[in-house]
Amino acid sequence: MSRQHLPKQFLVLEGETTLLQTTINRLAPTIEAGQVLVVTQESHAKGEAYHALLPYRALYEPIGRNTAPAIALAAAYLMAEGEDPVMVVLPADHIIKDEATFRSHLEDACAAARTGKLVTFGILPTRPDTGFGYIKAKPNEAGRVYEVERFTEKPDHATAEKFLQDGNYYWNSGMFVWRASVILEEIERYLPEVHQIVQRILEDASAGQSFQQAVEKHFPAMPSISIDYGVLEKSDRVSLIPCEIGWNDVGSWQAVHEISPHDQDGNALQGNVIAVDCKRSLIRSEKRLVAAIGIEDICVIETADAVLIARSDQTQRVREVVDQLHDKGATEHIFHTKVNRPWGSYTVLEEDPEGFKLKRIEVAPGARLSLQSHTRRSEHWVVVSGTATVTNGDQVITVHKNQSTYIPIGAKHRLENLGNEPLHIVEIQVGEYLGEDDIQRYEDNYGR
């Protein structure tokens, strides 16, 4: 379900909202939506996640560089606005069941951060999990904020078991609270290269460029390093708040199984599923009927273009599948058959290596695609509902339901929907190359 162009923070895994929206919703009333700043890759913001990000302030990374540069960027941006706020840094893809307790801990963390502490949320471990980093903290009977002794990277199983036996060890949740100025001071101290690049961004922004333009110029020079490894493991200002909040980082399908409602046999069944004599399994269908008989401790995940079948304790190995897809030049790990765009969506219905591709295209009311051309394919458009306004070379024509038009190779063209209802067309591409990168844009409403 999670693809390179649409990672899991933009997916709905539980309930009716995306993980990103759920993360923002649980902050209120301590932090309102107007106080949210999203740091994400530019490719998401101008692609499949366009509408999900539209309501919020955002900074776009031209390339991913891990958490330390992203946090430094956000802190510098907030300081440049003339304030020194307490920053609550949250990954956008976690699930927290006990939101009331989380907000209580959040208030404590903000209070500690105002005194200059770097505060992290430590999750009380329930098993010797080797997929998390661990933090050892000194209990503080006088309060709920503990002093951190040390960080440990993901341990082996024997070490993780020892941590649970010893006590005072917590899972590193990746959630942090601090003043913007304090984390920038620590970044300057421990990651001077990151700090120097942030200063160049601030200098260009104060000289007349927009902050985002300065980011696009300088951010690619950032080193790729996590805030934990780069700063927190070395700083003497780190504190921890121990938490039991029903936290899950949704890092695997086994984790999704744990948080999902179960039937009497421990199965989590989602979508069009029939399960006969199955136990402790997660079976999820997006499109087709999935029937399972006599399976135990298995995850079966069906999407429009892929099916995953794995033992529940092996689901983290899906990255090995992604590596193989990458090595063979496949695209299933990059995007779905249905791809969201700022103007609507397209769905690949069929693709033939002999030189044609069939798509269903939906254009939202009032939206339009970029003015563009292709060097290696022609396109035939058939309107199946709504009314299309088509630019084709020097002509602008109206195409109604059950009518069609032809776009030759090299012609500048544009599709737009001036109506009040969605426009649906079927597109037939014909050519020697049908990749999505065969596109030259001349005008675009969405800055792509």
C-alpha angles and dihedrals in degrees: 000000000000111000133178091255094042112030124190098271087072094049131094106233099155131020119348105302133074119257089251093054092044090053091053094043094055092058095067132135092018091052121019124212090254089064094055121110117188120204111196143140117287091232090064094045094052095035136038097345095050096113094039091058098038097093095054141067107255144183116208122215112211086210133009115260104169128255105303096062091041092052092044089052093051093046092050091048092052093046090049088060087067100256138096102217130178105257121215105200114200133171107234096226107064130109121218117186099186099056095165092058090044091055090049090054089045091059090051091048093051091050091051092046091056088063092057101267126139101225126199129184112237117201116218102241118239097187139013093270116179093195095077135066115239132224124201114211137182112240115241114205091190095061149355097261114088131197114246118235101184149331124237124198119230103311131209118260096264092051092047090052090051091051090056091048093048094048128206090082120120136185113255103242097189090233116126141177126198144129114276091235093050096053090046090053091052092046089052089050100047105019105037093162091058090046092051093053091048088053091053089052091051092047093053091045091052090047093062107280119115115256090246093052089052090050092053090051100047110019097081088066090063118113115241106245137138122243089234096056096034100046120354097057089056104036123098092206099072122121132176136216111205112226140195099181105136090263123181127169091203090227097156143012088259087062090050089052090053094055097041127093112264134211122227091281095052095257124142107209120187128178128351097351135147115192120187119188093341126149136198093349135137113220117177128177126188101174119356134046110270115200120188127185128191099345126145131194093359132136117213116182120181124192131165094271107019144037124203121201116180142148108261092243092051101052095106087068090075086101087071088059090050090051091053092048089052092049093053094047095246124156104209091097092050104053143351126250085255110057122189119221132182089255097045130287146291129214123202106225098177138351126192123195088219090075118283138095128191120209139177110216126196120192117193119232110280093011130118139187122240121277099257149151138209127218100200109033143048124213135216117200124200117186112221098172136004127016125287128211106206129194109201113173107303094345129090112194138172117234118195132198113300091017127108143198137198127230112198124212111282097015117135105237144166136190120208140169114221092171134092096244130065116273117226123191136169112227124201114195119197124184149095092274126029103177120139090238092068092094134112113195121205100170130011133175092209102053096247 
